[in-house]
Amino acid sequence: MTIETLAGSSGLLEGNNKKITYFSNSYVLGLTVVAGIGGLLFGYDTGVISGALLYIRDDFEEVNQSSFLQETIVSMAMVGAMIGAAVGGWINDAYGRKKATLLADVVFTLGSVTMAISPNPYILILGRLLVGLGIGVASVTAPVYIAEAAPSEIRGGLVSTNVLMITGGQFLSYLVNLAFTEVPGTWRWMLGVSALPAIIQFFLMLYLPESPRWLYMKKYKTEAIVVLSKIYDPCRLEEEIEQLAASLEEDRQRKNRVSCLDVFRSKELRLAFFTGAGIQAFQQFTGINTVMYYSPTIVQMAGFNSNQLALLLSLIIAFMNALGTILGIYLIDHFGRKKLALSSLFGVTLSLIILAMAFLLEPSTSANGVYGWIAVLGLALYISFFAPGMGPVPWTVNSEIYPEAYRGVCGGMSATVNWVSNLIVAQSFLSVADAVGVGSTFLILAGVAIVAIVFVVVFLPETKGLTFEEVEKIWKEKASSSSDGRGVLGTGNEPLLRP
């Protein structure tokens, strides 16, 4: 069967001269939405535990009396996610993106059911670990699966859809928490209901194809061309296949066995990973999950003592996070990754300074005063600047900057960096705030944001509209031009990734 025959058999192709847009191909958009359910699970779990914990404490006296148990229940999902992300990269490359997604759904469902029926806090912690494992695998798999099926000109927007699902899941978790507050079983429903999206994604994924680039890399060429023919017109399809063939030929010249150690042996891979892992770490260390995990607490710290008002304001912030991500879907392929990250970080820095000043200047006797509202304004501005830029950019960049053979491994390693950073921030915010004050803590985060700006300027290349092969050439050129061995660029003695 020829390429032209395969292409002509699809009713979902773009016309030869028709520009590919976000909504122009329902097939690709469908793949994106289904894969993005993993992001929904990711977001839901990070948000739901804050409300569920209030009722878990009521049911288990030992949890109520132990801050350590409470912290463990919250953080065990992050521990599982770190493990899942690290292993998920290898699963992606060895068995494919589709099988990795199916495995993540099974593990997540088992974790959700385990939490819902937990007879004691220790079984609950086991359930949190299983859920975290599923989230970790999904956090690696979904962006890569979407990126490898997406045309280069809309890849950023489609990968950002996964981030929209994450922020949407966080918003949904607040709504679910409110819905089940008066229902018998409260927290069991809050935690158990998350199994439903995982089950839905599992059955939908059974009918979806494997990533075409993974198929081609594993020499399932006919299957890969069938999938690609549903995405591109005949002329573009031929170009894509030629690029895939060139990549496959280059892969043959590398070691047959992909190893994590290769990331540190090759100058090109080391540069790409340093950039990808760095932008993931800065996403967390600029404080996003401080805001998402502790926004009710921050609101109360600002003088608003009502639990209902704190939850309402937090719900509004979560909604703004989702809206900002929608804006990011448009901007990332029009404005570019680097410019979007920089503009986002400048706004984040300003917002953190406003937050810091609100707490540093507020009189200790003030309640619901001017400075309290300034703090709320700072939170709103923070989300408004963060969500369109530093929300989607790290995940998009990490889905496209690595060579085909290493995309799963490197993506898993960088996602692990994200989860480790997430855990550090979540576990340290309240302690640091107690030690140096809330205002000073936000100033520290502002300082980190300034360092992040310098990092993006120096290391992050613009990848808007580039093919995977063109992105690889960027790292090859950077590696070649850095043979003097300065900084993280290498000693100049390592072999390049490709001859």
Secondary structure, 3 states (H helix, E strand, C coil): CCHHHHHHCCCCCCCCCCCCCCCCCHHHHHHHHHHHHHHHHHHHHHHHHHHHHHHHHHHCHHHHCCHHHHHHHHHHHHHHHHHHHHHHHHHHHHHCHHHHHHHHHHHHHHHHHHHHCCCCHHHHHHHHHHHHHHHHHHHHHHHHHHHHHCCHHHHHHHHHHHHHHHHHHHHHHHHHHHHCCCCCCHHHHHHHCCHHHHHHHHHHHCCCCCCHHHHHHCCCHHHHHHHHCCCCCHHHHHHHHHHHHHHHHHHHCCCCCCCCCHHHHCHHHHHHHHHHHHHHHHHHHCCHHHHHHHHHHHHHHCCCCCHHHHHHHHHHHHHHHHHHHHHHHHHHHHCCHHHHHHHHHHHHHHHHHHHHHHHHHCCCCCCCCHHHHHHHHHHHHHHHHHCCCCCCHHHHHHHHCCCHHHHHHHHHHHHHHHHHHHHHHHHHHHHHHHHHCHHHHHHHHHHHHHHHHHHHHHHCCCCCCCCHHHHHHHHHHHHHHCCCCCHHHCCCCCCCCCC
